[in-house]
Amino acid sequence: MPAVLWDWVTLTCQGSGTTNATTWYKNGRRWGQKGGIKVSVTEVGTYQYETPGTRLSTSVTVSNDWLVLQVPAGVLLEGDTVTLRCRGWRKNSITSVSFYLDGKELGTLQNGTEWSLSPLQLKHSGRYHCKCRVYDGVWKHSAPVAVTVQVPVANATITPGHPALQVHPGDPVTLHCSVQVGSAPVTFTWLHNGHQVARSALLEFGAVHVGHSGTYQCVATNQLGQDGHRVFRALSPELALEGVARGPILEFGAIHVGHSNTYQCVATNQLGQDGHCVFRALSPEMQLEVTPQGTTGHLWSTVLVTGSLLFMILLIVAFCCGHRMGG
């Protein structure tokens, strides 16, 4: 990029879509050629194509300048290796080739015509051009070419970042998803027990209830390239949100599939005049599975419980402050 007329340029439509209905554009206007997946170019300009059901393609610039600086087309990612090529008209010999980034000289090659950027970093983004000496000591400059280094999303995290977060019914809860690196735009999707529940960097519960308990993850995505054809995703570690209700009875006003989960109760008493001896009893786990009944799945639900609803065997663990309890 750019292509040059003296290379005999042929543009080819690639990708999905109906290729026999390809529409070509030159300088943003319909070019008047339809139906072919390949076209020969004999004029300078900026070319694109589209097919039914797809977006407009990445643009290709065709030049007829005497000196051009060529950069690989496509997405340039951080960490890649990119070679810049300074070329003279119809492969004429050129010497003393200098390369520039935003007007600052990078270096000069007496015999070579290629400059390598490796590994690519964000600082390599900018406008490049080359200068060289041609016949009779004449110096020529190429037109500038823009290079944009892009970064795939990586290291998605959820804040608060505790592996397990305990909340009480009615509490407001806000979870925030972010990435350590990633070129904009970045989109975020939230998963609750593996199912998509929201699309935003923030997941907010105005008043949390037990049905919100479960495992949460966020997926960060960015689509890079002019036509967004390179898609990158980063999945956060899991966050377990534990709804803790207080009282001997746990009530669901209207049960739904979101209440499916594992439940335990903890009984606590504090003994002694100052309550310094604390006893806790943790029940076995109870698996609650809510299955929609019938074909509509809207009005009634069947609750299947693994374990006993009548009795809970309590495992007693005693904690005394400062002394051992005798039996």
C-alpha positions in Angstrom: 0.0 0.0 0.0 -0.2 2.0 -2.1 -0.2 -0.1 -5.3 1.3 1.4 -8.4 0.1 1.5 -12.0 3.4 0.5 -13.3 3.0 -2.9 -11.6 -0.2 -3.7 -13.7 -2.7 -3.6 -10.9 -5.6 -6.1 -10.7 -8.0 -5.8 -7.8 -9.7 -9.0 -6.5 -12.8 -9.3 -4.3 -12.2 -11.7 -1.4 -14.4 -12.9 1.4 -18.1 -14.0 1.9 -21.0 -12.7 -0.1 -22.3 -13.1 -3.6 -19.3 -12.4 -5.8 -21.4 -12.1 -9.0 -23.1 -9.1 -7.5 -19.9 -7.2 -6.5 -20.1 -3.4 -6.6 -16.9 -1.4 -7.1 -16.2 2.1 -5.9 -13.6 4.6 -7.0 -12.8 7.7 -4.8 -16.1 7.0 -2.8 -18.3 6.8 -5.9 -19.8 3.9 -7.7 -17.4 2.9 -10.3 -19.9 1.5 -12.7 -18.5 -2.0 -12.9 -20.6 -4.8 -11.4 -20.6 -8.6 -11.3 -16.8 -9.3 -11.5 -14.6 -10.4 -8.7 -11.6 -9.1 -10.5 -11.0 -5.7 -12.2 -8.0 -4.2 -13.9 -7.0 -0.7 -12.8 -5.6 1.8 -15.3 -6.2 5.0 -13.3 -5.0 6.4 -10.0 -7.5 6.6 -7.2 -8.8 4.9 -4.1 -10.8 1.7 -4.7 -13.3 -0.3 -2.6 -15.9 -3.0 -3.2 -19.0 -4.4 -1.4 -21.1 -7.5 -1.9 -24.7 -8.0 -0.6 -24.8 -8.6 3.1 -21.3 -7.4 3.8 -19.7 -4.1 4.7 -17.6 -1.9 2.4 -14.2 -3.3 2.0 -10.8 -1.9 3.1 -9.7 0.8 0.6 -6.8 0.3 -1.7 -4.9 3.3 -3.1 -3.4 3.1 -6.6 -0.6 5.6 -7.3 1.5 6.6 -10.4 4.1 8.6 -8.5 7.8 8.3 -9.5 8.7 7.3 -5.9 6.4 5.4 -3.5 6.8 4.0 0.0 4.8 0.8 0.3 3.5 -0.7 3.6 1.7 -4.1 3.9 -2.0 -3.7 3.7 -4.2 -5.1 6.5 -4.1 -4.9 10.3 -0.7 -4.0 11.8 -0.6 -5.5 15.3 1.7 -4.8 18.2 4.5 -7.3 18.1 4.4 -7.9 14.4 7.3 -7.3 12.0 6.6 -4.8 9.1 8.9 -4.0 6.2 8.7 -0.6 4.5 9.7 -0.6 0.8 10.9 2.5 -1.1 10.4 1.9 -4.8 11.3 3.9 -7.9 9.2 4.2 -11.0 9.2 1.0 -13.1 11.9 -0.4 -10.7 14.4 2.3 -11.6 17.6 2.1 -9.5 17.6 4.3 -6.5 20.4 4.9 -3.9 20.9 6.7 -0.6 17.4 5.9 0.6 16.4 7.6 3.8 13.3 6.8 5.8 11.3 9.3 7.9 8.6 9.1 10.6 6.6 12.3 11.2 9.4 14.2 9.5 12.2 12.8 11.7 14.9 10.8 9.9 15.1 7.1 11.0 18.2 6.2 9.0 19.8 6.1 5.5 20.7 3.0 3.4 23.3 3.5 0.7 22.3 0.4 -1.2 19.2 -1.1 0.4 15.5 0.0 -0.2 13.7 -1.7 2.7 13.4 -0.6 6.4 12.1 -3.1 9.0 10.0 -2.2 12.1 10.3 -5.1 14.6 8.7 -5.7 16.9 5.9 -3.2 16.2 5.0 -0.9 19.1 2.5 1.9 19.5 5.2 4.4 19.1 5.7 3.3 15.5 2.3 4.7 14.6 2.6 7.8 12.4 3.2 9.1 8.9 6.2 7.6 7.0 7.9 8.7 3.8 11.2 8.0 2.0 13.7 10.1 0.1 16.3 8.9 -2.4 18.8 10.0 -5.0 18.0 9.2 -8.6 19.7 10.0 -11.9 22.0 13.0 -12.2 22.0 13.5 -8.4 18.3 14.5 -8.3 16.5 13.8 -5.0 12.9 12.7 -4.8 10.5 12.3 -1.9 7.6 9.9 -1.7 4.1 10.8 -0.6 3.5 10.1 3.2 1.9 6.8 4.2 0.0 6.4 7.5 0.9 3.5 9.7 -1.4 2.7 12.6 -0.3 0.0 15.1 -3.3 -1.6 16.9 -3.4 -3.7 20.0 -5.7 -6.7 20.6 -7.6 -6.7 23.9 -5.9 -8.6 26.7 -6.2 -9.2 30.5 -9.9 -8.5 31.1 -10.7 -8.1 34.8 -13.7 -7.5 37.0 -13.8 -4.9 39.8 -14.2 -5.7 42.7 -11.7 -8.3 42.0 -12.3 -10.8 44.8 -12.8 -14.4 43.7 -16.0 -14.4 45.8 -18.1 -11.4 46.7 -20.8 -11.7 49.4 -23.8 -9.4 49.3 -27.1 -9.2 51.2 -30.5 -8.9 49.6 -31.3 -5.3 48.8 -27.7 -4.2 48.5 -26.7 -2.2 45.5 -24.0 -3.9 43.5 -21.9 -2.5 40.6 -19.4 -4.7 38.7 -16.9 -3.0 36.3 -15.1 -4.7 33.5 -11.9 -3.3 32.1 -8.9 -4.4 30.0 -5.2 -3.8 30.6 -4.6 -3.1 26.9 -6.7 -2.9 23.7 -7.2 -0.4 20.9 -10.6 1.3 20.8 -13.4 0.6 20.3 -13.7 -2.1 23.0 -17.1 -3.7 23.7 -18.0 -5.7 26.8 -20.4 -8.6 27.4 -21.4 -10.1 30.7 -22.0 -13.8 31.4 -24.0 -15.1 34.4 -23.4 -18.9 34.8 -22.3 -19.0 31.2 -25.3 -17.1 29.8 -25.2 -13.6 28.3 -27.0 -11.1 30.5 -25.8 -7.6 29.5 -23.6 -5.6 27.1 -21.8 -2.8 28.9 -18.7 -2.1 30.8 -20.8 -1.8 33.9 -23.2 -4.5 35.4 -25.4 -2.8 37.9 -28.0 -4.3 40.4 -30.1 -1.6 42.1 -31.2 -4.1 44.7 -29.5 -7.5 44.6 -31.4 -10.6 45.5 -30.5 -14.3 45.9 -31.3 -15.0 42.3 -28.4 -12.9 41.3 -26.0 -15.4 43.0 -23.7 -17.3 40.7 -20.6 -17.0 38.6 -19.9 -13.9 36.5 -17.4 -13.2 33.8 -17.0 -10.5 31.3 -15.8 -10.8 27.7 -14.0 -7.8 26.1 -13.9 -7.6 22.3 -12.3 -5.3 19.8 -12.6 -5.5 16.0 -9.5 -4.2 14.3 -8.8 -3.1 10.8 -10.6 -0.6 8.6 -13.5 -3.1 8.0 -13.2 -4.7 11.5 -12.5 -8.2 10.0 -10.0 -9.1 12.7 -11.8 -9.9 16.0 -10.0 -10.3 19.3 -11.6 -11.4 22.7 -10.4 -11.5 26.3 -12.2 -13.5 29.0 -12.0 -12.3 32.6 -11.4 -14.7 35.5 -14.6 -15.9 37.2 -16.2 -13.9 40.0 -18.6 -15.7 42.4 -21.4 -13.5 43.6 -22.8 -15.0 46.8 -26.2 -13.7 47.9 -26.4 -14.0 51.7 -29.9 -13.8 53.2 -30.5 -13.5 57.0 -33.3 -15.3 58.8 -34.4 -18.9 59.3 -36.6 -18.7 56.1 -35.4 -18.0 52.6 -38.3 -16.9 50.4 -38.6 -16.5 46.7 -41.6 -14.3 45.7 -41.6 -15.8 42.2 -39.1 -18.4 41.4 -37.4 -18.5 38.0 -34.5 -20.3 36.3 -32.0 -17.7 37.6 -32.6 -19.1 41.1 -31.0 -22.4 40.2 -27.9 -22.7 42.3 -26.3 -24.3 45.4 -27.6 -23.2 48.8 -26.3 -23.5 52.4 -27.4 -22.0 55.7 -25.2 -21.0 58.5 -26.6 -20.9 62.1 -24.7 -18.8 64.6 -24.9 -18.1 68.3 -22.6 -16.1 70.6 -22.3 -17.4 74.2 -20.9 -16.0 77.3 -21.6 -12.8 79.1 -19.7 -10.8 76.5 -20.5 -13.1 73.6 -16.9 -13.9 73.1 -17.5 -17.6 72.2 -19.0 -18.0 68.8 -20.5 -21.2 67.5 -21.4 -21.8 63.9 -23.2 -24.7 62.2 -23.0 -25.1 58.5 -25.6 -27.2 56.7 -24.9 -29.5 53.8 -25.2 -28.1 50.4 -28.7 -28.1 48.8 -28.9 -28.0 45.0 -31.9 -26.1 43.7 -32.7 -26.7 40.0 -35.6 -24.7 38.5 -36.9 -26.2 35.2 -39.5 -24.4 33.0 -42.6 -26.6 32.7 -44.6 -26.9 29.5 -44.0 -25.4 26.1 -44.4 -21.7 27.1 -42.1 -21.7 30.1 -43.7 -18.5 31.3 -46.3 -19.3 34.0 -45.2 -22.3 36.0 -42.0 -23.8 37.2 -41.0 -27.1 38.7 -38.5 -27.0 41.6 -36.2 -30.0 41.8 -34.1 -30.2 45.0 -31.2 -32.6 45.5 -31.1 -33.3 49.3 -33.6 -33.3 52.0 -36.1 -30.5 52.5 -37.2 -31.8 55.9 -33.9 -32.1 57.8 -30.5 -30.5 57.6 -27.7 -32.3 59.4 -25.6 -29.6 61.1 -21.9 -29.8 61.3 -20.9 -27.9 64.4 -17.8 -25.9 64.5 -17.0 -24.0 67.7 -14.8 -21.0 68.0 -13.9 -19.8 71.5 -11.9 -16.7 72.1 -9.0 -17.3 74.5 -10.0 -20.8 76.0 -11.1 -24.3 75.1 -14.6 -25.4 75.7 -15.0 -28.5 77.9 -17.8 -31.1 77.3 
